Amino acid sequence: MSTLRLEDLKQYSDVLRTRQGEPLNVRFIEPRDTEELQHYFRSLTTRSRYNRFFGAISELPQGLLSEFLDVGARERFTVVATKMVDGFETIVAEARYALHAETSTLEFGLSVDDRWQGHGIATALMKNLECRAAALGAEHMFGDTLRSNQPMISAARKSGFAFVNHPDDWKLVRFDKEINVAPKDIPCASWRLAALSRQAESPSASV
Ligand SMILES: CC(C)(COP(=O)(O)OP(=O)(O)OC[C@H]1O[C@@H](n2cnc3c(N)ncnc32)[C@H](O)[C@@H]1OP(=O)(O)O)[C@@H](O)C(=O)NCCC(=O)NCCS
């Protein structure tokens, strides 16, 4: 499954648009983002952090921080959406996704800076993730959220996800979407290239 060369893809970033048309840059996280990423999580409201991690944390614990920064390890990836604020590239959203090759699924979680919520960023980011999922050969993408997390449940529903019970935890609900579209209309330039290179390598590949 891992025919993608991450080094080749790192040079690409995708431009997403907020509902108001403002551009956001989406790219893999890099070691230089460490402080900014922690600042981003510290700046989230307590509720947003709780909804993201299903527990009370004030910042990423060291082990989790290392995992966030280790892009591609065990088919897990972190992307950040950034915009320029007062001359600084500032993180306004993040997403982490994992490819489960054995089930052809892509699992993800994400968050948006509270000051930027309600601007369509999660919607745009999920479309971008859908493209990445297709490029990786996933047939479904899914995420888990607290049953009490109405914003995420509404956002997922609006983006075409269906809901099922979580297999192990009654406090969570799983949202799932079949990936059955070619990613050509989705802003995910780097991963379209990846999909093309996979097709070239393996004519029988589905994406
Ligand atoms: C859930 C979350 C990611 C949504 O991000 P967002 O960028 O604000 O979402 P969007 O602007 O794309 O909104 C899409 C839809 O979600 C729903 N929604 C978003 N915020 C909402 C809120 N506060 N209350 C109710 N519905 C909401 C709406 O249906 C919205 O569509 P509309 O604006 O056309 O009505 C964001 O609130 C967040 O980061 N929360 C904290 C972390 C978290 O809960 N992560 C999920 C764990 S997987």
The ligand as an SDF file (V2000), in Angstrom:
LIG
                    3D

 48 50  0  0  0  0  0  0  0  0999 V2000
  -16.6290   20.4040   14.8780 C   0  0  0  0  0  0  0  0  0  0  0  0
  -15.7400   21.4320   14.1740 C   0  0  0  0  0  0  0  0  0  0  0  0
  -14.5390   20.7080   13.5830 C   0  0  0  0  0  0  0  0  0  0  0  0
  -16.5410   22.0960   13.0530 C   0  0  0  0  0  0  0  0  0  0  0  0
  -15.6690   22.9780   12.3700 O   0  0  0  0  0  0  0  0  0  0  0  0
  -16.1900   24.2660   11.5550 P   0  0  0  0  0  0  0  0  0  0  0  0
  -15.0990   24.6990   10.6510 O   0  0  0  0  0  0  0  0  0  0  0  0
  -16.7430   25.2540   12.4830 O   0  0  0  0  0  0  0  0  0  0  0  0
  -17.3830   23.6240   10.6850 O   0  0  0  0  0  0  0  0  0  0  0  0
  -18.0230   24.2610    9.3700 P   0  0  0  0  0  0  0  0  0  0  0  0
  -17.9370   25.7360    9.4380 O   0  0  0  0  0  0  0  0  0  0  0  0
  -17.4640   23.5740    8.1880 O   0  0  0  0  0  0  0  0  0  0  0  0
  -19.5620   23.8840    9.5830 O   0  0  0  0  0  0  0  0  0  0  0  0
  -20.1900   22.8440    8.8750 C   0  0  0  0  0  0  0  0  0  0  0  0
  -21.5280   22.5710    9.5220 C   0  0  0  0  0  0  0  0  0  0  0  0
  -21.3510   22.0660   10.8400 O   0  0  0  0  0  0  0  0  0  0  0  0
  -22.4130   22.5110   11.6720 C   0  0  0  0  0  0  0  0  0  0  0  0
  -21.8690   23.3180   12.7750 N   0  0  0  0  0  0  0  0  0  0  0  0
  -20.6710   23.9210   12.8470 C   0  0  0  0  0  0  0  0  0  0  0  0
  -20.5420   24.5430   14.0440 N   0  0  0  0  0  0  0  0  0  0  0  0
  -21.6880   24.3240   14.7130 C   0  0  0  0  0  0  0  0  0  0  0  0
  -22.1480   24.6830   16.0130 C   0  0  0  0  0  0  0  0  0  0  0  0
  -21.4080   25.4080   16.8530 N   0  0  0  0  0  0  0  0  0  0  0  0
  -23.3750   24.2550   16.3780 N   0  0  0  0  0  0  0  0  0  0  0  0
  -24.1380   23.5000   15.5600 C   0  0  0  0  0  0  0  0  0  0  0  0
  -23.7480   23.1320   14.3230 N   0  0  0  0  0  0  0  0  0  0  0  0
  -22.5380   23.5350   13.9120 C   0  0  0  0  0  0  0  0  0  0  0  0
  -23.3400   23.3260   10.8120 C   0  0  0  0  0  0  0  0  0  0  0  0
  -24.3050   22.4510   10.2780 O   0  0  0  0  0  0  0  0  0  0  0  0
  -22.4050   23.7900    9.7030 C   0  0  0  0  0  0  0  0  0  0  0  0
  -23.0620   24.0860    8.5350 O   0  0  0  0  0  0  0  0  0  0  0  0
  -23.7080   25.5560    8.3100 P   0  0  0  0  0  0  0  0  0  0  0  0
  -22.6640   26.5520    8.7350 O   0  0  0  0  0  0  0  0  0  0  0  0
  -24.0020   25.5940    6.8560 O   0  0  0  0  0  0  0  0  0  0  0  0
  -24.8980   25.6120    9.1940 O   0  0  0  0  0  0  0  0  0  0  0  0
  -15.2910   22.5430   15.1650 C   0  0  0  0  0  0  0  0  0  0  0  0
  -16.4120   23.0070   15.8720 O   0  0  0  0  0  0  0  0  0  0  0  0
  -14.2110   22.0880   16.1450 C   0  0  0  0  0  0  0  0  0  0  0  0
  -13.0210   22.1660   15.8480 O   0  0  0  0  0  0  0  0  0  0  0  0
  -14.5960   21.6200   17.3460 N   0  0  0  0  0  0  0  0  0  0  0  0
  -13.6240   21.1920   18.3610 C   0  0  0  0  0  0  0  0  0  0  0  0
  -12.8870   19.9110   17.9840 C   0  0  0  0  0  0  0  0  0  0  0  0
  -13.8480   18.8140   17.6120 C   0  0  0  0  0  0  0  0  0  0  0  0
  -14.9650   18.7150   18.0880 O   0  0  0  0  0  0  0  0  0  0  0  0
  -13.3770   17.9030   16.7410 N   0  0  0  0  0  0  0  0  0  0  0  0
  -14.1520   16.7670   16.3120 C   0  0  0  0  0  0  0  0  0  0  0  0
  -13.5350   15.4910   16.8100 C   0  0  0  0  0  0  0  0  0  0  0  0
  -13.4070   14.3530   15.4390 S   0  0  0  0  0  0  0  0  0  0  0  0
  1  2  1  0
  2  3  1  0
  2  4  1  0
  2 36  1  0
  4  5  1  0
  5  6  1  0
  6  7  2  0
  6  8  1  0
  6  9  1  0
  9 10  1  0
 10 11  2  0
 10 12  1  0
 10 13  1  0
 13 14  1  0
 14 15  1  0
 15 16  1  0
 15 30  1  0
 16 17  1  0
 17 18  1  0
 17 28  1  0
 18 19  1  0
 18 27  1  0
 19 20  2  0
 20 21  1  0
 21 22  1  0
 21 27  2  0
 22 23  1  0
 22 24  2  0
 24 25  1  0
 25 26  2  0
 26 27  1  0
 28 29  1  0
 28 30  1  0
 30 31  1  0
 31 32  1  0
 32 33  2  0
 32 34  1  0
 32 35  1  0
 36 37  1  0
 36 38  1  0
 38 39  2  0
 38 40  1  0
 40 41  1  0
 41 42  1  0
 42 43  1  0
 43 44  2  0
 43 45  1  0
 45 46  1  0
 46 47  1  0
 47 48  1  0
M  END
$$$$
